[in-house]
């Protein structure tokens, strides 16, 4: 029975898209409240979530923005450009 469970878990990890695991723990922690407030109708790891977060950019908490920059989800130049256009 254990072998079947192990095989099932291994199969699941092979076929689950890597984008489902794309966000670091830092991003998940820093952006949880922003996700819930602005983009919770989008699936985590989806392109639509990325676009929603970009659109919500000026409303995002600084800790979330910093985590997204550190993770390479958005560039510091893009953040500066959005801030300048406010």
Residue pairs with C-beta under 8 A, 6 or more apart in sequence:
17 45
19 45
19 46
20 44
20 45
21 45
22 45
23 44
23 45
23 71
24 67
24 71
26 67
26 70
26 71
27 64
27 67
27 68
27 71
27 73
29 67
30 61
30 63
30 64
30 66
30 67
30 68
31 53
31 60
31 61
31 64
31 67
31 68
33 61
33 64
34 53
34 56
34 59
34 60
34 61
34 64
35 44
35 49
35 53
37 59
38 52
38 53
38 56
38 59
38 60
39 49
39 52
39 53
39 56
42 48
42 49
42 52
43 49
50 73
53 60
53 68
53 73
54 74
57 65
57 74
57 79
57 82
58 82
58 83
58 86
60 68
65 74
65 79
68 74
69 75
69 76
69 79
